[in-house]
Amino acid sequence: MPTTVAASALTPLTTLAENGGHHNSLSPYLTGFGALGALLLLLVIVTRFNRD
């Protein structure tokens, strides 16, 4: 049974790999700076609650 699942998943993965998965609606800079901002916010929150 697992080989059937792997075979059925192979076609969409191959299509995604050939197209590169790029979306014009997502800016890499916006995504990167948004992730950086979220991680920095989490860092500040964690260090505020870690006052032993």
C-alpha positions in Angstrom: 0.0 0.0 0.0 2.8 2.6 0.7 4.1 2.2 -2.8 0.8 3.4 -4.2 0.9 6.5 -2.1 4.5 7.2 -3.2 3.6 6.7 -6.8 0.6 9.0 -6.6 2.6 11.7 -4.9 5.4 11.5 -7.5 3.6 13.3 -10.3 2.7 16.5 -8.3 6.2 16.6 -6.8 7.8 16.3 -10.2 5.6 19.1 -11.5 6.5 21.3 -8.6 10.2 20.6 -9.0 10.1 21.4 -12.8 8.3 24.7 -12.3 10.5 25.8 -9.4 7.5 26.6 -7.1 8.0 30.4 -7.7 5.0 32.6 -7.1 5.0 36.2 -8.3 2.8 37.3 -5.5 5.4 36.6 -2.8 8.3 39.0 -2.5 11.4 37.2 -1.1 12.4 40.4 0.7 9.0 40.8 2.3 9.0 37.1 3.3 12.5 37.2 4.7 12.1 40.4 6.7 8.7 39.3 7.9 10.2 36.0 9.2 13.1 37.9 10.8 10.7 40.3 12.5 8.6 37.5 13.8 11.6 35.7 15.2 13.0 38.8 16.8 9.6 39.4 18.4 9.5 35.9 19.8 13.0 36.4 21.1 12.0 39.5 23.0 8.9 37.8 24.4 10.9 34.7 25.5 13.6 36.8 27.2 11.1 38.9 29.0 9.4 35.8 30.5 12.7 34.2 31.4 13.6 36.3 34.4 14.7 33.8 37.0 
